[in-house]
Amino acid sequence: MSWLAKLVAVVAALSLVTFGTAYARNAPVAAVITPTAGASVPVGVPVLFTGIAVNGETGGITSVELSVDGGSTWVEVGTTESWRYVYTPTEVGDLTVVSRAATAAGMGEPTAPRTVHVGSTGPLRPISGLYYFLLPDAVSAADTDAEPVEVGMRTRFDRPGSITGVALRRGSYAGPITVRVWSSAGVLLGEQVTAESRIMLTTPVPVTADEDYVVSYYTPEGGYRSSEHYFTGTVVSMPFTAPHDGVSGAGVYRYGVGGGFPTDTWHDSNYWIAPYFQR
């Protein structure tokens, strides 16, 4: 089942509770995917809002709107089932986020509100077990670049725990790669050679809350998968954050035989590697 199909199923189930059976069966339903409820974001840094809108098997979404003030004002963020929108908060405080979708028959009801904290933190959502940073989906391409390169993603966590592995989308190169975990200062914290696309580290890497880390992999012949103009804002899916620094997004790379700590950026690219986290 595709990413979108799974979310459609979830939204359909939740809509029965959120809107009532009659409404859910006859009107479009919208959902905000990121940032997740209770997320904390900084002032003055772009945040990537993503979501979907569905209208059962009928389809026909014509507009999706987003509000960050509880529905007092709205902005159109898309005209299809999947949408993205970059918003830069300018003041400390809470955003009350709601979305709604329309078809040719009219506008649906707003979603249940969720709170996003700007410049402050709120209670952390309890978690247990293993969590994967499920990045909002996008079209990706196998890059034709054949040079040796290390590609990765900057990430941080809202609580202490461990990076226990990574998952990635492989490109055209199917040979062995070297997966690495780095501190924000470029200290190598973990390394493992593999030919797989989902890797559980033999030795998990402990991480501290609100510190930046980089998960990356070195490919000796390029052939990685990428999506340009993806990390156009900070992506928050608790307990994970892929931070935007106000200039460039979380995707990073470094050319050279053997790779190394990646710090270069290109068009806010996503190289489709993300961590597993365990508390």
For each residue, the residues with C-beta under 8 A, 3 or more apart:
1: 5 6 9
2: 5 6
3: 6 7 137
4: 7 8 52 81 82 137
5: 1 2 8 9
6: 1 2 3 9 10
7: 3 4 10 11 31 33 52
8: 4 5 11 12 52 54
9: 1 5 6 12 13
10: 6 7 13 14 31
11: 7 8 14 15 29 31 52 54
12: 8 9 15 16 24 29 54 56
13: 9 10 16 17
14: 10 11 17 18 31
15: 11 12 18 19 23 24 29
16: 12 13 19 20 21 24
17: 13 14
18: 14 15 24 29 111 112
19: 15 16 23 24 27 29 109
20: 16 23 24
21: 16 24 25
22: 25 26
23: 15 19 20 26 27 108 109
24: 12 15 16 18 19 20 21 27 29
25: 21 22 56
26: 22 23
27: 19 23 24 55 103 105 106 108 109
28: 53 54 55 61 101 102 103 108
29: 11 12 15 18 19 24 53 54 55 101 108 111
30: 51 52 53 64 99 100 101 108 110 111
31: 7 10 11 14 51 52 53 54 99 111
32: 35 49 50 51 66 97 98 99 111 114
33: 7 36 50 51 52 136 237
34: 39 48 49 50 51 136 235 236 237
35: 32 39 41 47 49 97 116 234 235 236 237
36: 33 39 114 125 236 237 238
37: 114 115 116 125
38: 114 115 116 117 122 123 124 125 238
39: 34 35 36 116 117 236 237 238
40: 116 117 118 120 121 122 158 236
41: 35 45 47 89 116 117 118 234 236
42: 45 118 119 234
43: 89 90 91 92 118 119
44: 88 89 90 246
45: 41 42 88 233 234 243 244 245 246
46: 86 87 88 232 233 234 244 246
47: 35 41 86 87 88 89 116 233 234 236 244
48: 34 84 85 86 136 231 232 233 234 235 244
49: 32 34 35 66 77 84 85 86 87 97 233
50: 32 33 34 82 83 84 85 136 235
51: 30 31 32 33 34 64 66 77 82 83 99
52: 4 7 8 11 30 31 33 81 82 83
53: 28 29 30 31 61 64 78 80 81 83 99 101
54: 8 11 12 28 29 31 61 81 101
55: 27 28 29 58 59 60 61 101 103
56: 12 25 59
57:
58: 55 103
59: 55 56 81
60: 55 103 104
61: 28 53 54 55 64 79 80 81 101 102 103
62: 79 102 103 104
63: 76 78 79 101 102 107
64: 30 51 53 61 76 77 78 79 80 83 99 100 101 102
65: 74 75 76 77 99 100 101 102 107
66: 32 49 51 74 75 77 85 87 97 98 99
67: 70 71 72 73 74 75 96 97 98 99 110
68: 87 89 95 96 97 116
69: 72 73 95 96
70: 67 96 98 113
71: 67 74 96 98 110 113
72: 67 69
73: 67 69
74: 65 66 67 71 100
75: 65 66 67 85
76: 63 64 65 79
77: 49 51 64 65 66 83 84 85 99
78: 53 63 64 82 83 84 85
79: 61 62 63 64 76
80: 53 61 64 83
81: 4 52 53 54 59 61
82: 4 50 51 52 78 137
83: 50 51 52 53 64 77 78 80
84: 48 49 50 77 78 136 232
85: 48 49 50 66 75 77 78
86: 46 47 48 49 232 233
87: 46 47 49 66 68 233
88: 44 45 46 47 233
89: 41 43 44 47 68 95 118 119
90: 43 44
91: 43 118 119
92: 43 118 119 120
93: 118 119 120
94: 115 116 117 118
95: 68 69 89 115 116 117 118
96: 67 68 69 70 71 113 114 115
97: 32 35 49 66 67 68 113 114 115 116
98: 32 66 67 70 71 110 111 112 113 114
99: 30 31 32 51 53 64 65 66 67 77 110 111
100: 30 64 65 74 107 108 109 110 111
101: 28 29 30 53 54 55 61 63 64 65 107 108
102: 28 61 62 63 64 65 106 107 108
103: 27 28 55 58 60 61 62 106 108
104: 60 62
105: 27
106: 27 102 103
107: 63 65 100 101 102
108: 23 27 28 29 30 100 101 102 103
109: 19 23 27 100
110: 30 67 71 98 99 100 113
111: 18 29 30 31 32 98 99 100 114
112: 18 98
113: 70 71 96 97 98 110
114: 32 36 37 38 96 97 98 111
115: 37 38 94 95 96 97 122
116: 35 37 38 39 40 41 47 68 94 95 97 236
117: 38 39 40 41 94 95 120 121 122
118: 40 41 42 43 89 91 92 93 94 95
119: 42 43 89 91 92 93
120: 40 92 93 117
121: 40 117
122: 38 40 115 117
123: 38
124: 38 158 159 238 239
125: 36 37 38 238 239
126:
127: 131 159 238 239 279
128: 279
129: 278 279
130: 164 276 277 278
131: 127 239 240 276 277 278
132: 167 274 275 276 277
133: 155 237 240 242 274 275 276 277
134: 237 274
135: 235 237 242 270 272 274
136: 33 34 48 50 84 235
137: 3 4 82
138: 227 230 270
139: 227
140: 169 225 226 227 270 272
141: 225 226 227
142: 171 172 223 224 225
143: 171 222 223 224 225 226
144: 172 222
145: 149 222 223 224
146: 221 222 223
147: 222 255
148: 218 219 220 221 222 255 256 257 258 259
149: 145 218 219 222 224 253 254 255 256 259
150: 180 216 217 218 219 253 254 256 259 260 261 262
151: 216 217 219 224 226 251 252 253 262 271 273
152: 180 182 214 215 216 217 251 252 253 262 271 273
153: 214 215 216 242 250 251 252 270 271 273 274
154: 184 212 213 214 242 243 250 251 252
155: 133 212 213 214 215 240 241 242 243 250 274 275
156: 210 211 212 213 240 241 243
157: 160 161 207 208 209 210 211 213 239 240 241 277
158: 40 124 209 210 238 239 240 241
159: 124 127 209 239 279
160: 157 206 207 208 209 279
161: 157 206 207 239 277 278 279
162: 204 205 206 207 277 278
163: 166 181 190 201 204 205 207 213 215 275 276 277
164: 130 200 201 204 276 277 278
165: 198 199 200 201 275 276
166: 163 179 198 199 201 215 217 273 274 275 276
167: 132 197 198 199 273 274 276
168: 197 198 217 225 271 272 273 274
169: 140 197 225 272
170: 173 174 197 225
171: 142 143 219 222 223 224 225 226
172: 142 144 223
173: 170 177 219 221 222 223 224
174: 170 195 223
175: 195 219 220 221
176: 193 194 195
177: 173 193 194 195 217 218 219
178: 191 192 193 217 218 259
179: 166 191 192 193 194 199 201 215 216 217
180: 150 152 188 190 191 214 215 216 217 218 259
181: 163 188 189 190 191 201 205 213 214 215 216 275
182: 152 186 187 188 189 213 214 215 216 261
183: 186 187 189 211 212 213 214
184: 154 211 212 213 214
185:
186: 182 183 261 263
187: 182 183
188: 180 181 182 191 261
189: 181 182 183 205 213
190: 163 180 181 201 203 204 205
191: 178 179 180 181 188
192: 178 179 199 201 202
193: 176 177 178 179
194: 176 177 179 199
195: 174 175 176 177
196: 199
197: 167 168 169 170
198: 165 166 167 168
199: 165 166 167 179 192 194 196
200: 164 165 276
201: 163 164 165 166 179 181 190 192 204 205
202: 192
203: 190
204: 162 163 164 190 201 278
205: 162 163 181 189 190 201 213
206: 160 161 162
207: 157 160 161 162 163 211 213 277
208: 157 160 211
209: 157 158 159 160
210: 156 157 158
211: 156 157 183 184 207 208
212: 154 155 156 183 184 243
213: 154 155 156 157 163 181 182 183 184 189 205 207 275
214: 152 153 154 155 180 181 182 183 184 252 261 262
215: 152 153 155 163 166 179 180 181 182 273 274 275
216: 150 151 152 153 179 180 181 182 252 259 262 273
217: 150 151 152 166 168 177 178 179 180 273
218: 148 149 150 177 178 180 258 259
219: 148 149 150 151 171 173 175 177 222 223 224
220: 148 175 257
221: 146 148 173 175
222: 143 144 145 146 147 148 149 171 173 219
223: 142 143 145 146 171 172 173 174 219
224: 142 143 145 149 151 171 173 219 271 272
225: 140 141 142 143 168 169 170 171 271 272
226: 140 141 143 151 171 251 269 270 271 272
227: 138 139 140 141 230 269 270 272
228: 266 267 268 269
229: 232 267 268 269
230: 138 227 249 251 268 269 270
231: 48 235 242 244 248 249 250 251 268 269 270
232: 46 48 84 86 229 244 249 268
233: 45 46 47 48 49 86 87 88 244 249
234: 35 41 42 45 46 47 48 241 242 243 244
235: 34 35 48 50 135 136 231 241 242 250
236: 34 35 36 39 40 41 47 116 240 241 242
237: 33 34 35 36 39 133 134 135 240 241
238: 36 38 39 124 125 127 158
239: 124 125 127 131 157 158 159 161 277 279
240: 131 133 155 156 157 158 236 237 274 275 277
241: 155 156 157 158 234 235 236 237
242: 133 135 153 154 155 231 234 235 236 249 250
243: 45 154 155 156 212 234 250
244: 45 46 47 48 231 232 233 234 248 249 250
245: 45 248
246: 44 45 46
247:
248: 231 244 245 265 268
249: 230 231 232 233 242 244 265 268 269 270
250: 153 154 155 231 235 242 243 244 270
251: 151 152 153 154 226 230 231 265 266 268 269 270 271
252: 151 152 153 154 214 216 262 263 264 265
253: 149 150 151 152 262 264 265 266 269 271
254: 149 150 259 260 261 262 263 264
255: 147 148 149 264
256: 148 149 150 259 260
257: 148 220
258: 148 218
259: 148 149 150 178 180 216 218 254 256 262
260: 150 254 256
261: 150 182 186 188 214 254
262: 150 151 152 214 216 252 253 254 259
263: 186 252 254
264: 252 253 254 255
265: 248 249 251 252 253 268 269
266: 228 251 253 269
267: 228 229
268: 228 229 230 231 232 248 249 251 265
269: 226 227 228 229 230 231 249 251 253 265 266
270: 135 138 140 153 226 227 230 231 249 250 251
271: 151 152 153 168 224 225 226 251 253
272: 135 140 168 169 224 225 226 227
273: 151 152 153 166 167 168 215 216 217
274: 132 133 134 135 153 155 166 167 168 215 240
275: 132 133 155 163 165 166 181 213 215 240
276: 130 131 132 133 163 164 165 166 167 200
277: 130 131 132 133 157 161 162 163 164 207 239 240
278: 129 130 131 161 162 164 204
279: 127 128 129 159 160 161 239
